Amino acid sequence: MYDTRTAGASFRRRLLAWYGRSARDLPWRRTRDPYAVLVSEVMLQQTQVVRVLGAYSAFLRRFPTLRALGGASLGDVLREWSGLGYNRRARDLHRAARACPTGLPRTAAELDALPGVGAYTAGAVACFAHDDPVAFADTNIRRVLGRAFLGRTAAEREALELDAALMPRRDAARWHHALMDLGATICVARSPRCADCPIRASCRFRGGEDRPRRRQAPFVESDRYLRGAIVRALTLGPRTVAFLGTSLGDARVPRLVAALRTEGLIEQSEGRLRLPG
Ligand code: SF4
């Protein structure tokens, strides 16, 4: 078991002092607008920070408010999202905007109840927009807290317990940003830079090994890549399934087109596929 009471104060002090010196300057950290925070959190869920940087600003220029997003067609939202992948995220963001045209709800519990907004995103928005002390854990937070207190990456439930026990009641946003930055820049998944780590003295993992990760198939061979390519092709105009199958040169196209239609991400009329109007 872990002891957060004894080690917690020192961990917090060292982590936050390091963050004061090393914080990443990211545009979504300069706003408390819950809508802008929600956009950034949804984009960051499965996309690297460097790719989100440009997309975030462009998306907010095109849809500067929740009302503007809710008033747009799903097709226009998907066109703007094109290139980020995981288009279901754009559909869910659009649904959430339409579900609350007068503004996002205030608390994590209310945010969690919105269509397509999960517990992680709800907690992150409540914390980063309102500084609510809500526990939540992405992969970086699970890795840092788990390695430091358990000697391995934590399961989600373990990370939430650790986060709730360790989080300062004030300035919870700064705390979570610090954990995320440490996980993204020092306590990385492979070859963590323990010699540069501010919490190395008390870390239970230092010098250890996480369970080896399963080898993933190359991205360009994945269904996810091909789904994105189908949506990208349709941003140029309506196409038939046969045309897409030939131009993308992949036998999975009909199956993935069917899945995208079921999910409401594309439509078919008069024998042609198109983005939703
Ligand atoms: S000492 Fe190493 S394993 Fe422990 S938190 Fe720091 S970087 Fe991660």
Residues whose N, C-alpha, C, O or C-beta is under 5 A from the ligand:
A	BS01	SF4	V144 R147 A148 I186 C187 P192 R193 C194 C197 I199 R200 C203 F205 R206
